[in-house]
Amino acid sequence: MNQGAITSSIDIAQVTLYLFWIFFAGLIFYLRREDKREGYPLEDADALAQGVREGFPSRPDPKTFVLPHGGTRVRPEAAIPRPRSPWQREPVEPIGNPLLAGVGPGSWADRPDEPDLTLEGEPKIVPLRADPTYSLSARDPDPRGKNVFGADGEVGGKVTDIWVDRSERLFRYLEVEVKDGRRVLLPINFSKVTDRGTVQVRSILGGQFADVPGLHTPDQVTMLEEEKIVAYYGAGTLYATPSRMEPLL
């Protein structure tokens, strides 16, 4: 047999290309399944369809992930279909206090009810009173002790402290004492600190600060609490007043 007779009629470059295509298709299939570990299955927009929709490919088998500071997480989680309206694509109407209903701009994710941690395993977001190594720059207005005004110009409370993100090295929340003496958090992104230090909030009214979700621990906020707090102010952008739910024109 002549040397190279086995491969004399085979285009090695073409075979290599086919193998690459097969590998690449398998990689896409694998990555598409892996990105369905969270956020799936989707709720079907068609109210006439029953159950949930996963699409192709289906979700991967559950896998246990070991967290760096102890504990585990299993993903994906079991699907829990929620009750739907019998009317096709009917808008979701909040029940009770719309700022606490968890719908629309007030939706939140069920994150773990424990604080987010730094690489050293310490709570990442804490008030300045709990970590004296952080302070407010002398060039910035100090909102502590100043009033917080809602979108209607009414006083919703008074700032008592500022909460810092020790990983990102920036301020995340203002701590506000509301009229009943409770202390709640106000996300920095939903507030505007004036040159005089007073705080203005456009998303909710002054009287609605009293219902902001609270904290289990005075100097610590959990990831689930953060979700619900931010969702409350987010819901106010649509549900704080009846006029905000009306058409723009």
Secondary structure, DSSP 8 states (H G I E B T S, - for coil): --TT-SSTT--HHHHHHHHHHHHHHHHHHHHHHHTTSSS-SEE-S-TTS-SEE--SS-----EEEE-TTS-EEEES---------SSTT------SSTTTS--GGG------SS--B-TTSSBSEEEGGG-TT----TTS---TT-EEE-TTS-EEEEEEEEEEETTTTEEEEEEEEETTS-EEEEEGGG-EE-TTS-EE-SSS-GGGGGGS---SBTTB--HHHHHHHHHHHHHHHHHSSGGGGS---
